[in-house]
């Protein structure tokens, strides 16, 4: 069985920083931060970058918490097997009692 990779959606936002003025360009890049809690992954920080200069800024982010928790479940807990990961996904909705798995 061929294993396919799932890709996160990329979000890009432009903003004007009214409280901070930077003569020198400011750039920060963060990696995925996560922890293992009750034998399931928890996303702490999504991967993102931020660039600010003068009053303007650009913010780019890949995916959201749900996406990265599923990604970790597939690649860290199920060795890249998406079908196995979907079947063993432990989270369910409290209202519907159905799995919260999202096919990206």
C-alpha positions as CSV (number, residue, x, y, z in Angstrom):
1,X,0.0,0.0,0.0
2,X,1.4,3.4,-1.0
3,X,1.5,5.9,1.8
4,X,0.5,9.4,0.8
5,X,1.4,12.6,2.5
6,X,-1.1,15.1,3.7
7,X,-0.4,18.8,3.3
8,X,-1.5,21.7,5.5
9,X,-3.3,24.7,4.2
10,X,-1.2,27.9,4.2
11,X,-2.7,31.1,5.6
12,X,-1.1,34.5,5.0
13,X,-2.2,37.7,6.8
14,X,-1.0,41.2,6.3
15,X,-1.5,43.6,9.2
16,X,-0.5,47.1,10.4
17,X,1.2,47.2,13.8
18,X,-0.1,50.4,15.5
19,X,1.8,49.9,18.8
20,X,5.3,49.0,17.6
21,X,7.6,50.8,15.1
22,X,10.7,48.9,13.8
23,X,13.5,50.6,11.9
24,X,15.2,47.3,11.5
25,X,13.3,44.3,10.0
26,X,12.1,41.8,12.5
27,X,11.7,38.1,11.5
28,X,10.7,35.1,13.7
29,X,10.0,31.5,12.6
30,X,8.6,28.9,14.9
31,X,8.5,25.1,14.5
32,X,5.8,22.7,15.5
33,X,5.6,22.3,19.3
34,X,3.7,19.5,20.7
35,X,3.4,17.2,23.8
36,X,2.1,13.8,24.5
37,X,-0.8,13.8,26.9
38,X,-2.8,10.7,27.8
39,X,-1.0,8.8,25.0
40,X,-2.3,11.2,22.3
41,X,-0.6,14.2,20.7
42,X,-1.5,17.8,21.7
43,X,-0.4,20.7,19.5
44,X,1.1,23.6,21.5
45,X,2.1,25.9,18.6
46,X,1.6,25.6,14.9
47,X,4.5,26.3,12.5
48,X,4.5,29.9,11.5
49,X,6.6,32.9,10.6
50,X,6.2,36.6,11.2
51,X,8.0,39.5,9.5
52,X,7.6,43.2,10.7
53,X,9.1,46.3,9.4
54,X,8.2,49.9,10.1
55,X,4.4,49.6,11.0
56,X,3.6,46.7,8.7
57,X,3.7,43.0,9.2
58,X,3.2,39.7,7.5
59,X,2.1,36.5,9.4
60,X,2.1,33.1,7.7
61,X,0.8,29.9,9.4
62,X,0.4,26.3,8.2
63,X,-2.6,24.3,9.4
64,X,-4.4,24.5,12.7
65,X,-4.4,22.4,16.0
66,X,-6.8,19.7,14.6
67,X,-4.6,19.3,11.4
68,X,-1.3,19.0,13.3
69,X,-2.7,16.6,16.0
70,X,-3.9,14.3,13.2
71,X,-0.6,14.7,11.4
72,X,1.2,13.7,14.6
73,X,-1.2,10.8,15.1
74,X,-0.4,9.5,11.6
75,X,3.3,10.0,11.4
76,X,4.4,9.7,15.1
77,X,2.0,7.1,16.4
78,X,1.0,5.0,13.3
79,X,4.2,5.0,11.2
80,X,2.6,7.0,8.3
81,X,-0.3,4.6,7.8
82,X,-3.3,6.9,7.2
83,X,-5.9,4.1,7.2
84,X,-4.7,2.6,10.5
85,X,-4.5,6.1,12.0
86,X,-8.1,6.9,11.0
87,X,-9.4,3.7,12.5
88,X,-7.5,4.2,15.8
89,X,-8.2,7.9,16.2
90,X,-9.3,8.2,19.8
91,X,-11.3,11.5,19.8
92,X,-15.1,11.6,19.4
93,X,-17.6,14.4,19.5
94,X,-19.6,14.7,22.7
95,X,-22.9,15.5,20.9
96,X,-22.8,13.0,18.0
97,X,-20.5,10.3,19.6
98,X,-18.8,10.1,16.2
99,X,-15.1,10.4,15.4
100,X,-13.7,13.9,14.9
101,X,-11.4,12.8,12.2
102,X,-11.2,15.2,9.2
103,X,-9.9,14.0,5.8
104,X,-7.5,16.7,4.6
